Amino acid sequence: MSVWPNFRRDLRRIREIKGKGTFRTFVEAMLFDSGFQALAAYRMGSSFRKWGWPVLPAVFRRWAIGSCGIDILPQARIGGGCYIAHGLGLVVGGTTVIGEDCTLLQGVTLGEARFSEDACPRIGNRVTIGVNAAVLGGISIGDDAFVGAGAVVLEDVPAASLAVGTPARSRPLTNG
């Protein structure tokens, strides 16, 4: 799969969020938005990994860590439209799967619950994960869910739910 469809969707989403034109959004994102830069580096590294180039994914990952303070393993799968806001300290483990149009804030960790296991979370579509939240292990976060700031999520979160606390407990989101 080509890197370009997801990259274009990422750019379209940041353009919608920032409310600026396409060219201005692209220039500002590439020059000043560390979340977008790290996501672009991940997309390039992930593509090179799929093409069988073993060294370049590590180079892109190291660049994102050093330049952006964001660590996304190239084995992770991230859908288009991902938005990383103030991503400093963000970590995405190797077997993590992130759906479409998700938002990740600073300090988020998506990874293994134990070093002896390889299982990382599966994040649905349109999920927002708040500041310093940790989502750990082979769990699922349903579509349209919200993980609150500082939450430690160790169990599945149903779709359209709010997960808060340490350890996190979930409850349905309400429209009012």
Contacts in CASP RR format, 6 or more apart in sequence:
PFRMAT RR
TARGET T0000
AUTHOR 0000-0000-0000
METHOD contacts of the structure
MODEL  1
MSVWPNFRRDLRRIREIKGKGTFRTFVEAMLFDSGFQALAAYRMGSSFRK
WGWPVLPAVFRRWAIGSCGIDILPQARIGGGCYIAHGLGLVVGGTTVIGE
DCTLLQGVTLGEARFSEDACPRIGNRVTIGVNAAVLGGISIGDDAFVGAG
AVVLEDVPAASLAVGTPARSRPLTNG
1 50 0 8 1.000
2 47 0 8 1.000
3 43 0 8 1.000
3 44 0 8 1.000
3 46 0 8 1.000
3 47 0 8 1.000
5 80 0 8 1.000
6 43 0 8 1.000
6 78 0 8 1.000
6 79 0 8 1.000
6 80 0 8 1.000
6 81 0 8 1.000
6 82 0 8 1.000
7 40 0 8 1.000
7 43 0 8 1.000
9 79 0 8 1.000
9 80 0 8 1.000
9 81 0 8 1.000
9 100 0 8 1.000
10 36 0 8 1.000
10 39 0 8 1.000
10 40 0 8 1.000
10 43 0 8 1.000
10 80 0 8 1.000
10 81 0 8 1.000
10 82 0 8 1.000
10 83 0 8 1.000
11 22 0 8 1.000
11 25 0 8 1.000
11 26 0 8 1.000
11 29 0 8 1.000
11 36 0 8 1.000
12 81 0 8 1.000
13 80 0 8 1.000
13 81 0 8 1.000
13 82 0 8 1.000
13 83 0 8 1.000
13 101 0 8 1.000
14 25 0 8 1.000
14 29 0 8 1.000
14 33 0 8 1.000
14 36 0 8 1.000
14 83 0 8 1.000
15 21 0 8 1.000
15 22 0 8 1.000
15 25 0 8 1.000
17 83 0 8 1.000
18 25 0 8 1.000
18 28 0 8 1.000
19 25 0 8 1.000
20 28 0 8 1.000
29 36 0 8 1.000
29 37 0 8 1.000
30 36 0 8 1.000
30 37 0 8 1.000
30 40 0 8 1.000
34 67 0 8 1.000
34 68 0 8 1.000
34 69 0 8 1.000
34 70 0 8 1.000
34 84 0 8 1.000
34 87 0 8 1.000
34 88 0 8 1.000
35 68 0 8 1.000
35 70 0 8 1.000
35 84 0 8 1.000
35 85 0 8 1.000
35 86 0 8 1.000
35 87 0 8 1.000
35 90 0 8 1.000
36 84 0 8 1.000
37 64 0 8 1.000
37 67 0 8 1.000
37 68 0 8 1.000
38 64 0 8 1.000
38 67 0 8 1.000
38 68 0 8 1.000
38 69 0 8 1.000
38 70 0 8 1.000
38 72 0 8 1.000
38 84 0 8 1.000
38 87 0 8 1.000
38 90 0 8 1.000
39 72 0 8 1.000
39 78 0 8 1.000
39 82 0 8 1.000
39 84 0 8 1.000
41 60 0 8 1.000
41 61 0 8 1.000
41 63 0 8 1.000
41 64 0 8 1.000
41 68 0 8 1.000
41 72 0 8 1.000
42 60 0 8 1.000
42 61 0 8 1.000
42 64 0 8 1.000
42 72 0 8 1.000
42 74 0 8 1.000
42 76 0 8 1.000
42 78 0 8 1.000
42 92 0 8 1.000
43 78 0 8 1.000
44 56 0 8 1.000
44 60 0 8 1.000
45 56 0 8 1.000
45 57 0 8 1.000
45 60 0 8 1.000
45 61 0 8 1.000
45 74 0 8 1.000
46 57 0 8 1.000
46 74 0 8 1.000
46 75 0 8 1.000
46 76 0 8 1.000
46 78 0 8 1.000
48 56 0 8 1.000
48 57 0 8 1.000
48 60 0 8 1.000
48 74 0 8 1.000
49 57 0 8 1.000
49 74 0 8 1.000
49 75 0 8 1.000
57 74 0 8 1.000
58 74 0 8 1.000
60 74 0 8 1.000
61 71 0 8 1.000
61 72 0 8 1.000
61 73 0 8 1.000
61 74 0 8 1.000
64 70 0 8 1.000
64 71 0 8 1.000
64 72 0 8 1.000
65 71 0 8 1.000
68 87 0 8 1.000
68 88 0 8 1.000
69 87 0 8 1.000
69 88 0 8 1.000
69 89 0 8 1.000
69 90 0 8 1.000
70 84 0 8 1.000
70 87 0 8 1.000
70 88 0 8 1.000
70 89 0 8 1.000
70 90 0 8 1.000
70 91 0 8 1.000
71 89 0 8 1.000
71 90 0 8 1.000
71 91 0 8 1.000
71 92 0 8 1.000
72 78 0 8 1.000
72 90 0 8 1.000
72 91 0 8 1.000
72 92 0 8 1.000
72 93 0 8 1.000
73 92 0 8 1.000
73 93 0 8 1.000
73 94 0 8 1.000
73 96 0 8 1.000
74 94 0 8 1.000
75 93 0 8 1.000
75 94 0 8 1.000
75 95 0 8 1.000
76 92 0 8 1.000
76 93 0 8 1.000
76 94 0 8 1.000
76 95 0 8 1.000
76 96 0 8 1.000
76 97 0 8 1.000
76 98 0 8 1.000
76 120 0 8 1.000
77 96 0 8 1.000
77 97 0 8 1.000
77 98 0 8 1.000
78 92 0 8 1.000
78 96 0 8 1.000
78 98 0 8 1.000
78 99 0 8 1.000
78 102 0 8 1.000
79 98 0 8 1.000
79 99 0 8 1.000
79 100 0 8 1.000
79 102 0 8 1.000
80 99 0 8 1.000
80 100 0 8 1.000
80 101 0 8 1.000
81 100 0 8 1.000
81 101 0 8 1.000
81 102 0 8 1.000
82 98 0 8 1.000
82 99 0 8 1.000
82 101 0 8 1.000
82 102 0 8 1.000
82 103 0 8 1.000
82 104 0 8 1.000
83 101 0 8 1.000
83 102 0 8 1.000
83 103 0 8 1.000
83 104 0 8 1.000
84 90 0 8 1.000
84 103 0 8 1.000
84 104 0 8 1.000
84 105 0 8 1.000
85 103 0 8 1.000
85 104 0 8 1.000
85 105 0 8 1.000
85 106 0 8 1.000
86 105 0 8 1.000
86 106 0 8 1.000
87 104 0 8 1.000
87 105 0 8 1.000
87 106 0 8 1.000
87 107 0 8 1.000
87 108 0 8 1.000
88 106 0 8 1.000
88 107 0 8 1.000
89 106 0 8 1.000
89 107 0 8 1.000
89 108 0 8 1.000
90 104 0 8 1.000
90 106 0 8 1.000
90 107 0 8 1.000
90 108 0 8 1.000
90 109 0 8 1.000
91 107 0 8 1.000
91 108 0 8 1.000
91 109 0 8 1.000
91 110 0 8 1.000
91 111 0 8 1.000
92 98 0 8 1.000
92 104 0 8 1.000
92 110 0 8 1.000
92 111 0 8 1.000
93 110 0 8 1.000
93 111 0 8 1.000
93 112 0 8 1.000
93 120 0 8 1.000
94 111 0 8 1.000
94 120 0 8 1.000
95 118 0 8 1.000
95 119 0 8 1.000
95 120 0 8 1.000
96 110 0 8 1.000
96 111 0 8 1.000
96 120 0 8 1.000
96 121 0 8 1.000
96 122 0 8 1.000
96 123 0 8 1.000
97 120 0 8 1.000
97 121 0 8 1.000
97 122 0 8 1.000
97 123 0 8 1.000
98 104 0 8 1.000
98 110 0 8 1.000
98 123 0 8 1.000
98 124 0 8 1.000
98 127 0 8 1.000
99 123 0 8 1.000
99 124 0 8 1.000
99 125 0 8 1.000
99 127 0 8 1.000
100 125 0 8 1.000
100 126 0 8 1.000
101 125 0 8 1.000
101 126 0 8 1.000
102 123 0 8 1.000
102 124 0 8 1.000
102 125 0 8 1.000
102 126 0 8 1.000
102 127 0 8 1.000
102 128 0 8 1.000
102 129 0 8 1.000
103 127 0 8 1.000
103 128 0 8 1.000
103 129 0 8 1.000
104 110 0 8 1.000
104 129 0 8 1.000
104 130 0 8 1.000
105 128 0 8 1.000
105 129 0 8 1.000
105 130 0 8 1.000
105 131 0 8 1.000
105 133 0 8 1.000
105 149 0 8 1.000
106 131 0 8 1.000
106 132 0 8 1.000
107 131 0 8 1.000
107 132 0 8 1.000
107 133 0 8 1.000
108 129 0 8 1.000
108 130 0 8 1.000
108 131 0 8 1.000
108 132 0 8 1.000
108 133 0 8 1.000
108 134 0 8 1.000
108 135 0 8 1.000
109 133 0 8 1.000
109 134 0 8 1.000
109 135 0 8 1.000
109 136 0 8 1.000
110 120 0 8 1.000
110 121 0 8 1.000
110 123 0 8 1.000
110 129 0 8 1.000
110 135 0 8 1.000
110 136 0 8 1.000
111 120 0 8 1.000
111 121 0 8 1.000
111 134 0 8 1.000
111 135 0 8 1.000
111 136 0 8 1.000
111 137 0 8 1.000
112 118 0 8 1.000
112 119 0 8 1.000
112 120 0 8 1.000
112 136 0 8 1.000
112 137 0 8 1.000
113 119 0 8 1.000
113 136 0 8 1.000
113 137 0 8 1.000
113 138 0 8 1.000
113 154 0 8 1.000
114 137 0 8 1.000
117 137 0 8 1.000
117 138 0 8 1.000
119 137 0 8 1.000
119 138 0 8 1.000
120 137 0 8 1.000
120 138 0 8 1.000
121 135 0 8 1.000
121 136 0 8 1.000
121 137 0 8 1.000
121 138 0 8 1.000
121 139 0 8 1.000
121 140 0 8 1.000
121 141 0 8 1.000
121 153 0 8 1.000
122 138 0 8 1.000
122 139 0 8 1.000
122 140 0 8 1.000
122 141 0 8 1.000
123 129 0 8 1.000
123 135 0 8 1.000
123 140 0 8 1.000
123 141 0 8 1.000
123 142 0 8 1.000
124 140 0 8 1.000
124 141 0 8 1.000
124 142 0 8 1.000
124 143 0 8 1.000
124 145 0 8 1.000
125 143 0 8 1.000
125 144 0 8 1.000
126 143 0 8 1.000
126 144 0 8 1.000
127 141 0 8 1.000
127 142 0 8 1.000
127 143 0 8 1.000
127 144 0 8 1.000
127 145 0 8 1.000
127 146 0 8 1.000
127 147 0 8 1.000
128 145 0 8 1.000
128 146 0 8 1.000
128 147 0 8 1.000
129 135 0 8 1.000
129 141 0 8 1.000
129 147 0 8 1.000
129 148 0 8 1.000
130 146 0 8 1.000
130 147 0 8 1.000
130 148 0 8 1.000
130 149 0 8 1.000
130 150 0 8 1.000
130 151 0 8 1.000
131 148 0 8 1.000
131 149 0 8 1.000
131 150 0 8 1.000
132 149 0 8 1.000
132 150 0 8 1.000
133 147 0 8 1.000
133 148 0 8 1.000
133 149 0 8 1.000
133 150 0 8 1.000
133 151 0 8 1.000
133 152 0 8 1.000
133 153 0 8 1.000
134 150 0 8 1.000
134 151 0 8 1.000
134 152 0 8 1.000
134 153 0 8 1.000
135 141 0 8 1.000
135 147 0 8 1.000
135 153 0 8 1.000
136 152 0 8 1.000
136 153 0 8 1.000
136 154 0 8 1.000
137 154 0 8 1.000
139 153 0 8 1.000
139 154 0 8 1.000
139 155 0 8 1.000
139 156 0 8 1.000
139 157 0 8 1.000
140 156 0 8 1.000
140 157 0 8 1.000
141 147 0 8 1.000
141 153 0 8 1.000
141 156 0 8 1.000
141 157 0 8 1.000
141 163 0 8 1.000
142 156 0 8 1.000
142 157 0 8 1.000
142 158 0 8 1.000
142 159 0 8 1.000
142 160 0 8 1.000
142 161 0 8 1.000
143 159 0 8 1.000
143 160 0 8 1.000
144 159 0 8 1.000
144 160 0 8 1.000
144 173 0 8 1.000
145 157 0 8 1.000
145 158 0 8 1.000
145 159 0 8 1.000
145 160 0 8 1.000
145 161 0 8 1.000
145 162 0 8 1.000
145 163 0 8 1.000
145 170 0 8 1.000
145 173 0 8 1.000
146 161 0 8 1.000
146 162 0 8 1.000
146 163 0 8 1.000
146 173 0 8 1.000
147 153 0 8 1.000
147 157 0 8 1.000
147 163 0 8 1.000
147 164 0 8 1.000
147 168 0 8 1.000
148 162 0 8 1.000
148 163 0 8 1.000
148 164 0 8 1.000
148 165 0 8 1.000
148 168 0 8 1.000
150 165 0 8 1.000
150 166 0 8 1.000
151 163 0 8 1.000
151 164 0 8 1.000
151 165 0 8 1.000
151 166 0 8 1.000
151 168 0 8 1.000
152 165 0 8 1.000
152 166 0 8 1.000
152 167 0 8 1.000
152 168 0 8 1.000
153 163 0 8 1.000
153 167 0 8 1.000
153 168 0 8 1.000
154 167 0 8 1.000
154 168 0 8 1.000
155 167 0 8 1.000
155 168 0 8 1.000
155 170 0 8 1.000
157 163 0 8 1.000
157 168 0 8 1.000
157 170 0 8 1.000
158 170 0 8 1.000
158 172 0 8 1.000
160 172 0 8 1.000
160 173 0 8 1.000
161 170 0 8 1.000
161 171 0 8 1.000
161 172 0 8 1.000
161 173 0 8 1.000
162 170 0 8 1.000
162 171 0 8 1.000
162 172 0 8 1.000
162 173 0 8 1.000
163 169 0 8 1.000
163 170 0 8 1.000
END
